[in-house]
């Protein structure tokens, strides 16, 4: 039958029977073709090919468009190549987007028809690069070269699309070809854009003068060689090292490569008369849209080792160098492997992925897409990726073959290592291939990243034919089978992952203490002291006396075990966490209830494990008073005001002082008072320490709260001791009979509001004037206030069952340890005028009144200011302080050259404090606004005043926060004033993990790098 012989009387019936929907439009198209004098050009095979197309109406519409736009040779070519005609009609009935390309550029059709058998062949990257290079070399200007890439990409995209839609190629090969095409486009963009920047700024070089390399990493489907027909491409840009370009107008490497990346993004995404190349998504880079567009290799390493999250581990599984330096690509991938596949996880992969999955399904549910979003719906593409990535993260630590960036290859490898059963692997592969073919068909329609499944029967029928399926019903059944299979595998895999540890624990607790098999299993899980861990597990399950726990408590523990062991395995120190948890349970009692709360309440479980892993000291606080556990979990304890929009830092110094005064009312001036005040102090330490552990406050907010707590203690102790003394000796008065004031001055970190756990209190005692008390037995003011200072120190350092309040260091007073413990304002003034040393200017620059008479305190600080500021800081005075700094470093270094002091070693905390203080004293005479006792605030003011470079200040601030946080982590364990890294491997590893690093080696590398940078700035800014 010839389609142009139909007459109008019987045409409509024939067309409806053939499967056409819009009969009037079909007749119109047939008339248009007849007008082109193509009558008789085609056989009945042409009409049959139209009917066989996914959408016959669309195929005819698009054929008519091309016939009208094309040359006469177009129709002759189709007549000579019937198979090409069949393929063309199939494509025209399945992809208006590809039809648009043929209408727009008829020459592409000639290119297609030259080698129709090539549709079956995979892309060869080298040949494709050469082809693109020839196209680029044929033109001169940069814009013409970019357009040549766009035209070549459009041609290749059509070639791949025809092979997919009409050629029946396996989807994994189609996706690989699309990924290779993207690689080639990105490489040619680099080749075109990089020389112009090098001509303008020179070659980027590192500190050693070597040229710096650049690479583009594909993530997601591009990284896995699984690109869709219309995917966004997820990218990250990397260069090898910091430095500067060597041109006449040099810029930093950061600026150079940022400009390069901006130009690459613009060239790829800009819509031109030649179309565009790709939609790009760079939001997977560190800090997302807010982060730098490109970073050096060391920048990525520091970010992932310090702040990388579990989703970023998932993302980096698929990272692949797709353009630029392959050598840099290998370095990057080698560098991130310890992050992607750590020995321990900070967050459970199963828990976190389930949380992400729930959030995604809630989002698509709110948009009405819960059943229609192919990628994100339950059982869809994302679930397969989640299954594979979760297992890769867990298994890939041991089996490197399972680390494949390609989903189908990863499924095969996971089956080989028995992470998936044969049936599960087959189900996932079949579903993934089906879903990806379906995804391609959806996206080939209009070149959009579309995942919406059609709901109408007609649309489903078109999609079914595009998938070579007989009917819409067959499509729906097949889709449903695959969705349900993926859902079942997901549930099975994630349940097994969560319960595997629990099954092990059930067997372990029934083995005898000392059993070699038990120790071996626990060591494999990640315990460094497996014998001790086994004993603690048995105590948790049964109690310290054999079988003391009832059956119900043991059952509760068994239910808790999977989540508990998963959390411990991922923690910074599994051994300490388990040991401390056992001691808490023993102290608290009521094991059944405790276990059930831990099992059912993830928030409570995470809180307890944070305490048990993060602070031996805080666990001991609770052990001494188990009732504090019930207090700690009240919302108002950690959040203070749960209803407030802003999270409060602490109860405030006034509220703290009220608590201490309540203890004074309770105990009076008795030996028990120090114990009562210690109980309050420890309770607040538990509050502040727990908030710090769970991330409700950052390091310096915690320091501020700890300083506020010390202020409250000092004021309360002062009030008690002062009242005691005046009761016995009368009120100290001056020669005019006026009461004489007294202040406690805080210096160092106390003065700067930066107290950490275990900090000594650097304090100085000063009174107003000489005279005597007005009691029955008068006493000179000097002796009165010395006694006051001594008795305050005695109360602060009194040993009680709850510990000491604070260790005190008063040696920063005039004349140091040989000087009077308390001085009058006049004596202090004379000392400053005649005998004070240069170092005391720096010491007093961080002074603050922390207790006593506010009026006298203001006078004292006003007295200090001219002495501190002086006439600036001369070179000689700077040299004096640098000599003191060297002695501090040398003295500390003599203790052990193997021990790292984060405080006094080169580049340590003291270097940063010296920089801030010396620069303030140099310039504060003319710029009083520079003065601040707080180190970070001082650095900020120095930058604003132009006395410290912004880049230097940023590095110093980051290093200061990092070093003080390390110090906090070390001290939080036992509240000892330590500033040295632990030398024991296990303890050092625990510190590293608490700081967010996977290994002690990486942590030490970052620490040494930060300290080296700090020392370099120190020597450059103040060392000369």
Secondary structure, 3 states (H helix, E strand, C coil): CCHHHCCHHHHHHHHHHHCCCCHHHHHHHHHHHHHCCCCCCCCHHHHHHHHHCCCHHHHHHHHHHHHHHCCHHHHHHHHHCHHHHHHHHHHHCCCHHHHHHHHHCHHHHHHHHHCHHHHHCCCCHHHHHHHHHHHHHCCCCHHHHHHHHHHHHHHHHHHHHHHHHCCCCCHHHHHHHHHHHHHHHHHHHHHHHHHHHHHHHCCEECCCCCECCEEEEEEHHHHCCCCCCCCCEEEEEEECCCCEECCCCCCEHHHHHHHHHHHHHHHHHCCECCECCCCEECCCCCCHHHCCCEEEHHHHHHHHHHHCCHHHHHHHHCCEEEEECHHHHHHHHHHHHHHHCCCCCCCCHHHHHHHHHHHHHHHHHHCCCCCCECCCCCCCHHHHHHHHHHHHHHHCCCCHHHHCCCHHHHHHHHHHCCCCCHHHHHHHHHHHHHHHHHHHHHHHCCCCCCCECCCCHHHHHHHHHHCCCCCHHHHHHHHHHHHHHHHHHHHHHHHHHHHHHHHHHHHHCCCCCCCHHHHHHHHHHCCCCHHHHHHHHHHHHHCCCCCCCCHHHHHHHHHHHHHHHHHHHCCCCHHHHHHHHHHHHHHHCCHHHHHHHHHHCHHHHHHHHHHHHHCHHHHHHHHHCCHHHHHHCCHHHHHCCCCCCCCCCCCCHHHHHHHHHHHHHHHCCCCCHHHHHHHHHHHHHHHHHHHHHCCCCCHHHHHHHHHHHHHHHHHHHHHHHHHHHHHHHCCEECCCCCECCEEEEECHHHHCCCCCCCCCEEEEEEECCCCEECCCCCCEHHHHHHHHHHHHHHHHCCCCCCCCCCCEECCCCCCHHHCCCEEEHHHHHHHHHHCCCHHHHHHHCCCEEEEECHHHHHHHHHHHHHHHHCCCCCHHHHHHHHHHHHHHHHHHHHHCCCCCECCCCCCCHHHHHHHHHHHHHHHCCCCHHHCCCCHHHHHHHHHHCCCCCHHHHHHHHHHHHHHHHHHHHHHHHHCCCCCECCCCHHHHHHHHHHCCCCCHHHHHHHHHHHHHHHHHHHHHHCCC
